[in-house]
Amino acid sequence: MAGLSQDTVGLAVGLSGSEVGRVERGTAEWLTVIHASELLGAVGLSLWAKAFPEGPPLRDAAHLRLLAEFEARLAPTIHCQREWPIPQDRDQRAIDLLMSNLPRSAGVEAVTAFEDLQALERDVNLKQRDAGLAVMLLLVRGSPRNREILRHADALRRAFPHQTRRVLAALAVGRDPGGNGIVIL
C-alpha cells in the first residue's frame, strides 16, 4: 500500500523481508501488538484497535433498557433479533437489533452516550453496507447532552434523515420507516 518492498519495511524495524511477508500473510505467530505497531509506523500508518467480548456479547443496563423501550413501540408483527452478527467470515461486528417482517431489512444501532460522531457514522454506515441492510436506524438515548449534540450534528442528520415521529409511526403499524433515520427515546 505504501509502495515499499518487504525488505525495506523489514530493514526499518529490524526484520527480514521474509518475516514481513509472514506478517502480511497472517502466519507470523510471534507477532505482538508492539511489533504490529512498529510495522505499521514504518509504512505511515497508526495502529487502532477495538476490543470485542468473547462469547455472548455484554451490554450495559442502559443500552438494554433503550433497546427494550424501542422494541415496546414496534408493531407485534415485527420480529426483533438482538446482536445479529454481520454475515461475513471473521467479522466480529453485530447489529444491535435486526427487524424482520418488514418490506425491507432494517437494523438498529443503539447509542446511550455520544463519543465520536464521525466514527459512529462511519461504523454504522459500514455495518449497513456489510450486512446488506436496506434501512439503518440510529437509536439514541434522549439525554440533554445527546439532544444538544444532535442539534449540531448536520452530517449525522443528513446520513439519517428520517426523524423520530415519522420512523416510530411507521414501525408502530409494521410499515417500512422510509429510509435511514434517527430515533430519540
N, C-alpha and C positions, 0 to 999 in steps of 0.2 A: 504494500500500500504506500509506503514511503519511498519506494524506488531504490531501496538499499539491498545489497546482497546479504545472504545469511552470514557470510564471512565477515562483512563489515559490521553488522549488528553484533555478532559474537565478539569481535575484537573490542567493541565499545564497552562490553560488560564482562569481559574475561571468559568467554565461552568459545568453543569451536563452532564453525558454521554448521556442522552436522548436529550438534546439540540444539542449536536454534531451530533447525529443521524438525527435530523431535518435538520441540515445544509447539511449533506450528501444526504438527500432525496430532498433537494431544497424546503423545506417547512418552513424554518426559516425566517419569514417576517421581523424580527428585524435585520437581518444580514447586516452589513455595510462593507465597504472596509477595515476599520481598523480591525474589528473582523475577516474577512476572512484572512487578512494578519497574524494576530496573530495565528489563527488556522493552517494555512499553515506552519508558522515558527515552530510550535510545532511538526510537523511531518517531518521537514527538507526540506521544500520547500519554494520557494520565490514566491510572487505574481507578475505576469507580466500581464499587461492589455494593450489593444489596443482599441482605440475609433473608432466607426463607426458612420457616419452621419445617422440620421433618415430621412426617406422619400427618394426622389431621391438622389442618390449619387452625391457629389460635386467633381469636378476635377478642378485643376488649368488650366490656359490657355495653359501653356507649354505642359502639359500632353495631352490635347485635340488636340493641333497642331501636336504633334508627332503621335498620332493615325490617324489623318486626312492625314498626309503625307504618312503614311504606307498604308492606305486604297486606296489612289490615285494610288498606284503602283500595285494593285491587278487586276486580270482579272475581267471583268464585270460579269462573271458567278458566282463569289464567293460572297455569301451573308454574310454580316457582322452584328453582333448584339453586341452593346457595353453594358458593365456592365451586362453580362449574369450571373444570380445568380446560384451558385452551387446547384444542385438539391438534397439537403439533408435537412431534417427537422431542423429548428432552426439554420441553418448555415448562418451567416451574410456575408460570403465572396462572391465575384463575380470575374469572369474572365473579364479582361478589354475589350477583344474583342473575340467573338466566330466567327470562319469562318466555314460556311457550304457550301454545294455543292462541297465538295472535297471528294476524295476517303475515307479519314479517318477524324474523327473530329479533329479540331485544335483550340487551344486557343492562345491568345497573352497576355502577361503581359508587360505593358509599364513602363519604368523607365527613369525619366528625370535626376536624380542625385543619384549615389550610396551612400548608408549609410553603411549597414552591409551586406556584401556579403554572409556570411554563413546563416544569417536569410532569405535573399532574396531567395537563392537556396532552402532552406527548405520549405519556403512558396509557391514557385512556384511548387515544386515537389508535395507537399501535395494538392494543388489546382488541379493539373493534375490528381492525383490519385482519389481524392474525386469527381471530375467532370466527371471521366471516359473518359478523352480525350486521344486519341492516340498520338497526337503531341502537344507540347507546345513550343511556340517561346517567347524568351525574346527580346523585342523591346527596344533598348537603344538609348537615345539622343547622338549624336556623338560629344559631347564636348571634348576638350583636356583632361580634368580631367577624364572623363569616359573612354576615349580610353587608357589613361595611367593605370588606374585601371585594365582594361580588359587585358592588356599586362601581368599582374602579377596574374591573376585570373585563375590559372590552373584548379582548381576543378570546377569552373563555366564553363569553356570551355569544360571540359570533360562531364559535365552533359548536355550541349547544343552544341554538336559537329559540327553541320552544320553551315556554315558561311553565311554572308550577301548575297554575289553574288549568291550562289547556291540556297538559300531559295527564294530570290526575283525573280530569273529567273524562278523557278518552279511556283511560285504563279502568275507571270505575264501572264502565259498561262493556269492557272487554274489547275495545277498539284499539287500533294502531294509534300511537301517540303522534304520528305525523312526521317524525324525524327525531334527530338528536335534541335533547333538552336538559334543562336544569330543574330539579325538584328540590325545593327548600322546605324542610319539615322541622 
